[in-house]
Amino acid sequence: MAVEASSPGARTISALVLGRTGLARPLAAIPRPMRLLDSRDAAIFALDAIDRGLRGNYIVSAPTTNTTYGEWLGDCVAATDSPAKLTWVDDDFLISQKVGFWSELPLWAPTGFPEFSAVWDLDVSRAEAAGLRCRPVRETVFDTWAWLSANGGRVRRTYEPRDPHGLEEDRERAVLAAWDARG
């Protein structure tokens, strides 16, 4: 049996964003549907499938109604009890500012780039029929914040990423200033 967890790890990405909600005014792309899967749900499915002797390939991701970019970021702000006010910025502006897809603004890619949009367009019906269940993203976000807070707010990891994710704060402020200056 092969289990392919195709949506980004909700706990990992939420940890990155949760650490940024201390900014008074974080940048956010326009809200659109997403499919975030908690790694705990992928593990439960895989272990259950092994116990049940399931065979074949399963694409494991969350359902299409799982969340939107806006709901997820709102959950991150709520979990941290942050006073942050998200600033919604459109794709064309982000492209004009050369904001990096996916990495500088986590999980964002503008429309018209199928290599990115395909991440949110998966057929997971076989896995769902075999028992995949996904907890609400809000639960994952709040659990992740509790996990981070138990460690003094530092992300627990045993490696350093080769390329850091997220905009540097100075760059984020510059992009927001350009957005405000549009007139």
C-alpha positions, -999 to +999 in steps of 0.1 A: +000+000+000+012+035-008-002+065+010+006+098-006+000+128+017-005+155-009-017+185+010+008+206+030+012+195+066-012+217+085+008+215+117+041+225+101+027+254+080+005+266+109+035+266+132+053+290+107+023+313+104+015+312+141+049+325+148+042+356+126+009+367+141+028+390+165+031+414+136+005+442+139-004+439+103+006+407+085+003+404+047-022+379+034-031+368-001-067+369-012-087+341+004-093+310-017-101+273-009-074+251+005-071+215+017-049+213+049-043+179+063-032+173+099-003+149+099-019+131+128-049+123+105-025+110+077-008+088+103-040+074+117-052+066+082-020+049+072-017+028+104-054+018+101-050+009+065-020-013+073-040-030+102-069-036+078-046-050+050-056-024+025-037-025-008-031+000-036-024+037-038-043+063-018-040+100-022-045+115+013-056+151+016-083+170+032-118+175+016-124+204-007-146+221+020-118+219+046-109+256+048-100+287+029-068+308+031-088+334+050-103+310+076-069+294+082-052+327+088-081+339+109-077+307+130-040+315+134-048+350+147-075+337+170-053+309+184-025+333+194-050+359+207-032+384+184-045+419+177-031+414+141-053+428+113-047+409+081-042+429+050-057+412+019-036+418-012-045+406-047-024+382-068-014+408-095+001+431-068+020+403-052+034+393-085+044+429-093+063+430-059+080+397-069+067+379-038+078+343-041+050+318-047+045+293-019+076+301+001+076+339+008+039+339+014+032+303+027+008+282+006+001+311-018+003+308-056-016+330-080-043+316-102-031+306-137-002+284-125-015+248-127+017+234-112+006+251-079-031+251-081-031+213-086-021+209-050-057+219-040-074+199-067-070+162-058-093+132-060-092+118-025-124+098-028-107+064-026-090+074+007-122+088+021-141+056+011-114+036+029-119+056+061-098+088+059-112+114+084-098+149+088-102+170+119-112+206+115-082+229+106-091+252+135-085+223+159-051+217+143-042+254+145-051+256+182-033+223+190-002+235+172-002+268+191-005+249+224+024+227+214+045+257+204+036+276+235+047+247+257+082+253+243+084+290+248+070+298+214+100+282+195+094+258+167+106+223+177+127+208+150+160+190+147+170+206+114+174+241+099+156+246+066+178+253+037+156+281+025+136+299+052+099+303+046+080+336+048+089+371+040+115+389+061+097+415+083+114+444+065+104+431+031+068+425+043+066+461+056+079+473+022+053+453+003+026+467+026+038+502+022+037+498-016+002+484-013-009+515+008+008+539-017-012+526-047-035+557-044 
